[in-house]
Amino acid sequence: MFNRTLFLSKRYELSHIRSTLLSKRSTPSHFRNMASVVNRPPEKDCTDITPPYTKLTQNLAFVQQKILKDKPLSLAEKILYSHLYDPREYDGGIVRGETYLKLKPDRVAMQDASAQMAILQFMLAGMPTTAVPASIHCDHLIEAFQGANKDVKAAEISNKEIFDFLQSAAEKYGIAFWKPGSGIIHQIVLENYAAPGGLMLGTDSHTPNAGGLGMVAIGVGGADAVDAMADIPWEIKAPKIIGIKLNGSLSKWSSPKDVILNLAGKLTVRGGTGHVLEYFGPGVDTLSCTGMATISNMGAEVGATTTVFPFSNSMYSYLTETRRHTVAEEALKNASYLKADSNVHYDQYIELNLSEIEPHINGPFTPDLSTPISKFAEVVAKNGWKDEVKAGLIGSCTNSSYQDMSRVVSLASQALDKGIQPKGKFFITPGSEQIRATMERDGQTEILEQVGGKILANACGPCIGQWKRTDIKENEENAILTSFNRNFRNRNDNNPNTMNFLASPEIVTTMIFAGKLSFNPMTDALIDKDGEPFKFQSPHGDELPHQGFADGNEDLEPIITVGNSSTKITIPENSSRLQKLEPFSPWHGNEFKELKVLVKVKGKCTTDHISAAGPWLKYKGHLENISNNTLIGALNADNEKINVVKNDLTGKDGNIPEVARYYKENNVPWIIVADHNYGEGSAREHAALQVRYLGCPLIISKSFARIHETNLKKQGVLPLVFKDEKDYELFSGGDIIETVGVVGLEPGKDVIIRVKKHETDKEFEVVTKHTMSKDQIEWFKMGSALNLIANQRF
């Protein structure tokens, strides 16, 4: 954060502030000197990157003075309220957790798996080009197997029709297109598009990664992205704010990853729902920009709407080093906008002393099961896990910065010197071509390969299940350590018995050399090539490369056009992977009757359970085909079986999508009854589209994850929440329900569910609530938000 007195005092000129900022952290181990800054590569065109600070600060002044009566605001509120589509609509005030905000985002980013459905929906909007700058990043459809170059080439062949479709759409609508192998969406955004004080939507749940550069970046479904691209106000309930004060500085073995792993254990996977995580305090100044991005990225694991950090010295330096000095200077001039006001009130307050945070390991199967490394050996023994690490995987969108890699190399170099090799597979995923090329130039790649590491493509790979794994037998119980962000069962390798433990890249690296889950590099020793005990020295590395970032392969630079109306979007006839969308039918205008409970879901049901990734990614652009994976990971509370339900029309058991499709074909609408935090995890809107396509008009749950609840609303599915969560226990698969209150649905008005038990004919009623706004109720009535947009536009 910046010195408040420095900015308020008129005695200081910007030149003095600038030199103060740079000198404060410009040690040889962190930054190049000022001469090298002067000689940096040519500046990027920052026209579409720099937030419109003048307009934003004017909007904020109006809101804060006229509407909020000079109430102190958090940083997140400043950024959100300055992006209100029409601030004059809020003369009645804005209340956190209650008021729906209509916003105008600055930018949209889409990854290739989710971009398919987003583009298919945008095609129905009738727009010649996107209304805001947008980008498509080909990172999800590359399977990790033989190594970087071979895997990219294989993906270009196997996914040709998808890449051709996305590239043609990008050309037609003026969207920047990043080719396969260019990098992971969030790292590319951080390096090229993120800007302090901006507002971005991304069709991926880890879009908040850009919070490391002071941006409010929010993960959404494709339909939300269409709003922004079609110049339709994007709506979100004003989030509550969790203020997290950071004191002290991290110890040598701890990393920014450990901050969020620790916090996940405190907040749990539901603790951030409906909230923004806003960091502040003196500890912020000790963190690198990319370290703050790591923390921001994994805010998604506690359900947070997004995460944001105040503008800091490290942000200024990172912007400059990534050839966006113009953005750095403009942010500096608007520094008071880029931090919270004094005396702001937070809905929750957490204080963390970075000096006291030790390395953590989280898992398995959930990212909030957090254990300090000093206690992890006890946990391994207590649970009877085999004390073995089969594979260590570092990189991904969460931890693939230059600082991450340089600290890992400092450890790998020690092992290399002592003749110690990894005891399992060791995989490294650079986050972008820029990082890969810089690692190679600086000798880091050579060291990692010398110790047996395999460099994977600049892509998501194993983190999202794109991993052709060959080192284990089918369904073999095993443990892997990763620096990824998510570790749900089946996620990485489609093996339900693979336990993924999340940790920092440094801890992953040391533990793969040890080959044991119980190993603690801070206290334990290995045996070197001479039979002598060897202990790792603490890791060290550079925040930014001394020689600047390398350019990398020019062929992987983005394809940028202004839009071409004559371009034909490529969708092959009879494709099994791409399918034009047909609008969903509008609500029939009556109460729902004779709805059958297809399944009562027990326990954790993430979007991975509802719409699996891995081998199913190839069908992301074909709604009919991908619907064959609907809820295949869900646990049926009635029979304790995964993906098995009774077909009440035939009397036979079947898998969930099979029975759902049978009901649809026989005109039997069905519903889901679910446990807490239904739809946790990724932003994939297919989890909403698929149930809608197969005939589900509403879902009743104890609670919903934010993104999934919005995605359901967008597709015309009514998400209802038990007013008394104990009522969940009253339901069973096959029950017949009808509604009272859907006709005349209003914000805040309860909906009554009348239930007839399928086995006893016993009848009862339960009360449910909803969070539908007036506009969202119109989406429901029209059959989807897109139907409403098309109706208004045409």
Helices and strands as residue ranges (DSSP letters): H 4-8, H 14-25, H 34-38, H 53-62, I 63-67, H 75-82, G 87-90, E 100-103, E 107-111, H 112-122, G 123-125, E 134-137, H 148-158, H 160-173, E 176-178, H 185-192, E 199-202, G 207-213, E 216-219, H 222-229, E 234-237, E 240-247, H 256-267, E 275-280, G 282-286, H 289-297, G 298-302, E 306-308, H 313-321, H 325-333, G 335-338, E 348-353, G 354-356, E 360-362, E 370-372, H 373-383, E 391-395, H 402-417, E 425-429, H 433-441, H 444-450, E 454-455, G 461-464, E 478-482, E 498-502, H 505-514, E 526-527, E 533-534, G 554-556, E 595-600, H 607-610, G 614-619, H 623-626, G 627-629, E 635-636, E 641-642, E 645-647, E 652-654, H 656-665, E 670-674, H 686-693, E 698-701, H 706-714, E 718-722, G 725-730, E 736-740, E 751-756, E 763-769, H 774-782, H 785-793
